[in-house]
Structures are given as C-alpha cells and as structure tokens.
Amino acid sequence: MSLDRLQSCFERCKAESRAALVGYLTAGDPNPATSEKLLHVLAKSADIIEIGMPFSDPMADGPSIQAASERSLAAGTKMHDVFHLCLSVRKARPEAGIVLMGYANVAYAMGYEHFAEQAALAGADGVLIVDIPPEESGDFDAALKAHALHSIRLVAPTSSVQRRELAAKTASGFIYYVSLTGITGAEMGAVSDIRTQVDSLHNQSGLPICVGFGIKTVEQARSVAAFADGVVIGSHFVSCIAEHAGNESAMLAALDKTCAAMRAAMGNGSKP
C-alpha cells in the first residue's frame, strides 16, 4: 500500500460533508465471472469495497451471506479467484478503498505471511477477520503490517470496556461497529443507541468508525450517515443476486440501482 487509500477515502468523504459508503459482496457469488461484473457495479457507487472471502461456516453471517458463500463455493471459487477479483477492482478503481473480509481458517490455511503477501499484491488496503479477537491477533497483525495492510477491528454492543480499548489501540484503517447483537442481515438496533456507542468509540480512538450489520433501507443508511464516518451495506446488496438468480443482466441492473440509492443517502453536504 504505497498510499493510505483508506485514510484518503475518509478525508475525501469528509471534505464532501458525507459518510463513506462501504459496500460488501462475497467474491465468486454466484460464480467468479459474474462476480467480477457485480463488483465493478458496486465499485461505481461505493467508496470502500469489502470483498468477502467465501467460507463454509460463516458463523457471524445471516442467511443471505451464508447462501452467497454456498453459491460461491459451489461454483468452485478458490482464494486465487478472490485475489484476482480484488486486483480487477483495484485496476478499475485506483483510488478506492478495498478490504478483504472473512474468517481465520482461510488465512490460517494459506499461512498468515503468504496470505498477507497475496492480499497486498492484489491491491487490498486492509483485512477484517471476524473471528480473531484482538487479544490473539499478534501473529496475524504482524503479517499484515509487514505488507502495509490495515487490520480492521470489529466492536459489538456487547464488547467490554477493555475489549473496546484494546480494539482502539490495535486497529488501523477504521473500526467497524456492529449495530446489533446478532448476525448480518438481522434488524438494526435503535439509532440513538448506535449513535451513543459511535460517539464513545470516537472518544476512544482517532480512527474513523463505520457502522454495519442490519442496515437495509435508505432511511436507515441516511440516519446512520449523519454521525458515522462510514455506513456498511452487505446483505441488502447480496440479496440482489439471489432475487435475480439466473438472470445476470437483471442482477446487475438491480445492484446498480440499489447501490446508487444507498450512495445518495450518504450525505448532501449537511454532515458536520
């Protein structure tokens, strides 16, 4: 990462008085070829692209993203496909932030050093591993740091004060605040409670705070964008694939329309 694209992305959005749109899709869903087209559609609207690494047991994810992993794996997606898709997006969007998101087994099976090397070569800016807690992330963080990759941290409503402090201390790039107690795609928590937690995290860390899990509507996205540095949309975008299964053109059109609507909700110059 010759330049800190994540930092530049948040600075650019702040200058435009808006929150960043962080969009997620699972790599290889519904197959690698169509996935590449879908990721390029997502990249038209998203400031930061989260590329999910398919895994057979995505325990933090709800039915929509679980099904996306199943479709991707059934289509034969391998990690070299994930890195290819990442590089394809990077070449098309040199200024965008790109984060690889997934589970520890994927990186562990490859070896942390090799995984980090390949992620950097593919143009990723950071990695978010859901199931490596900050207390146990030393080896993985060292591998990422050696290849100038950010280590993104998750913080949940149930995270203890100590866990929040450790996450704030060890994270880089941004902190991902989980808006609910549960899996992706569930119902978002109360906006007032989320705002209180985000304000607290801002006081603990100088990093941008992005909010995700459960944001499905333009209204929800707009309300969160009023105080968060970024809004993460995942299951809502992934649902465009399942709803138009077997019809690639309809799938692409639906995602394009949905992404554009969410991007418009990120701010209109009124964000302080």
LINKAWO-V509056 format. One record per residue. N is the residue number from 1. D_LAST is the distance of its C-alpha to the last C-alpha in Angstrom with 2 decimals. Layout:
n->N d_last->D_LAST
n->N d_last->D_LAST
This chain:
n->1 d_last->29.68
n->2 d_last->30.09
n->3 d_last->26.36
n->4 d_last->23.55
n->5 d_last->22.36
n->6 d_last->20.09
n->7 d_last->18.18
n->8 d_last->18.20
n->9 d_last->17.00
n->10 d_last->13.84
n->11 d_last->13.28
n->12 d_last->14.01
n->13 d_last->11.63
n->14 d_last->8.69
n->15 d_last->10.17
n->16 d_last->10.28
n->17 d_last->6.64
n->18 d_last->8.45
n->19 d_last->10.31
n->20 d_last->13.83
n->21 d_last->16.80
n->22 d_last->19.47
n->23 d_last->22.75
n->24 d_last->26.00
n->25 d_last->29.60
n->26 d_last->32.84
n->27 d_last->34.82
n->28 d_last->38.13
n->29 d_last->37.35
n->30 d_last->39.48
n->31 d_last->41.25
n->32 d_last->40.30
n->33 d_last->40.89
n->34 d_last->38.79
n->35 d_last->36.13
n->36 d_last->35.70
n->37 d_last->35.12
n->38 d_last->32.64
n->39 d_last->30.62
n->40 d_last->30.50
n->41 d_last->29.26
n->42 d_last->26.50
n->43 d_last->25.63
n->44 d_last->25.09
n->45 d_last->21.91
n->46 d_last->20.84
n->47 d_last->18.94
n->48 d_last->20.82
n->49 d_last->24.25
n->50 d_last->25.80
n->51 d_last->29.55
n->52 d_last->31.49
n->53 d_last->34.83
n->54 d_last->37.33
n->55 d_last->39.12
n->56 d_last->41.89
n->57 d_last->40.44
n->58 d_last->36.63
n->59 d_last->36.50
n->60 d_last->32.73
n->61 d_last->32.57
n->62 d_last->33.43
n->63 d_last->36.02
n->64 d_last->34.09
n->65 d_last->33.40
n->66 d_last->36.77
n->67 d_last->38.45
n->68 d_last->36.59
n->69 d_last->38.01
n->70 d_last->41.40
n->71 d_last->41.39
n->72 d_last->40.37
n->73 d_last->43.04
n->74 d_last->45.62
n->75 d_last->45.00
n->76 d_last->45.89
n->77 d_last->42.54
n->78 d_last->42.93
n->79 d_last->40.62
n->80 d_last->41.77
n->81 d_last->40.46
n->82 d_last->37.05
n->83 d_last->36.92
n->84 d_last->38.20
n->85 d_last->35.45
n->86 d_last->32.82
n->87 d_last->34.42
n->88 d_last->34.61
n->89 d_last->30.87
n->90 d_last->30.31
n->91 d_last->32.68
n->92 d_last->30.99
n->93 d_last->27.38
n->94 d_last->27.64
n->95 d_last->23.89
n->96 d_last->22.97
n->97 d_last->22.57
n->98 d_last->25.58
n->99 d_last->26.25
n->100 d_last->29.64
n->101 d_last->29.63
n->102 d_last->32.72
n->103 d_last->35.32
n->104 d_last->37.25
n->105 d_last->40.59
n->106 d_last->39.61
n->107 d_last->38.75
n->108 d_last->41.56
n->109 d_last->44.15
n->110 d_last->43.32
n->111 d_last->43.09
n->112 d_last->39.78
n->113 d_last->40.60
n->114 d_last->41.72
n->115 d_last->38.79
n->116 d_last->36.28
n->117 d_last->38.31
n->118 d_last->38.38
n->119 d_last->34.67
n->120 d_last->33.91
n->121 d_last->36.52
n->122 d_last->34.96
n->123 d_last->31.64
n->124 d_last->29.62
n->125 d_last->26.78
n->126 d_last->26.93
n->127 d_last->28.80
n->128 d_last->28.03
n->129 d_last->31.23
n->130 d_last->30.95
n->131 d_last->34.07
n->132 d_last->34.20
n->133 d_last->32.78
n->134 d_last->31.46
n->135 d_last->34.63
n->136 d_last->36.75
n->137 d_last->34.77
n->138 d_last->36.19
n->139 d_last->38.49
n->140 d_last->36.07
n->141 d_last->33.25
n->142 d_last->35.80
n->143 d_last->36.77
n->144 d_last->33.21
n->145 d_last->32.55
n->146 d_last->35.83
n->147 d_last->34.55
n->148 d_last->31.03
n->149 d_last->29.47
n->150 d_last->26.53
n->151 d_last->27.38
n->152 d_last->24.75
n->153 d_last->25.00
n->154 d_last->24.85
n->155 d_last->23.93
n->156 d_last->25.09
n->157 d_last->24.84
n->158 d_last->28.34
n->159 d_last->27.74
n->160 d_last->29.16
n->161 d_last->27.48
n->162 d_last->29.75
n->163 d_last->28.88
n->164 d_last->25.13
n->165 d_last->25.82
n->166 d_last->28.13
n->167 d_last->25.79
n->168 d_last->23.06
n->169 d_last->25.81
n->170 d_last->27.42
n->171 d_last->24.72
n->172 d_last->23.38
n->173 d_last->21.16
n->174 d_last->19.06
n->175 d_last->19.82
n->176 d_last->20.54
n->177 d_last->20.08
n->178 d_last->22.70
n->179 d_last->21.53
n->180 d_last->25.10
n->181 d_last->28.47
n->182 d_last->30.51
n->183 d_last->30.81
n->184 d_last->28.72
n->185 d_last->28.69
n->186 d_last->29.20
n->187 d_last->27.20
n->188 d_last->23.63
n->189 d_last->23.16
n->190 d_last->21.42
n->191 d_last->17.66
n->192 d_last->17.41
n->193 d_last->19.57
n->194 d_last->17.69
n->195 d_last->14.39
n->196 d_last->16.56
n->197 d_last->18.07
n->198 d_last->15.01
n->199 d_last->13.70
n->200 d_last->17.28
n->201 d_last->17.48
n->202 d_last->14.47
n->203 d_last->16.52
n->204 d_last->19.63
n->205 d_last->18.63
n->206 d_last->16.72
n->207 d_last->16.80
n->208 d_last->14.35
n->209 d_last->14.98
n->210 d_last->16.08
n->211 d_last->17.38
n->212 d_last->20.63
n->213 d_last->24.00
n->214 d_last->24.48
n->215 d_last->21.67
n->216 d_last->23.88
n->217 d_last->22.38
n->218 d_last->19.75
n->219 d_last->18.63
n->220 d_last->18.35
n->221 d_last->16.48
n->222 d_last->13.90
n->223 d_last->13.53
n->224 d_last->13.25
n->225 d_last->10.82
n->226 d_last->8.22
n->227 d_last->8.42
n->228 d_last->10.79
n->229 d_last->10.86
n->230 d_last->13.75
n->231 d_last->15.88
n->232 d_last->19.62
n->233 d_last->22.08
n->234 d_last->25.73
n->235 d_last->28.38
n->236 d_last->27.07
n->237 d_last->27.60
n->238 d_last->30.84
n->239 d_last->32.20
n->240 d_last->32.45
n->241 d_last->35.20
n->242 d_last->37.24
n->243 d_last->36.99
n->244 d_last->38.49
n->245 d_last->40.89
n->246 d_last->43.56
n->247 d_last->41.84
n->248 d_last->39.85
n->249 d_last->38.85
n->250 d_last->37.55
n->251 d_last->35.71
n->252 d_last->33.95
n->253 d_last->33.14
n->254 d_last->31.75
n->255 d_last->29.50
n->256 d_last->28.30
n->257 d_last->27.45
n->258 d_last->25.78
n->259 d_last->23.65
n->260 d_last->22.58
n->261 d_last->21.57
n->262 d_last->19.44
n->263 d_last->17.86
n->264 d_last->17.02
n->265 d_last->15.29
n->266 d_last->12.78
n->267 d_last->10.30
n->268 d_last->10.95
n->269 d_last->8.35
n->270 d_last->6.26
n->271 d_last->3.83
n->272 d_last->0.00
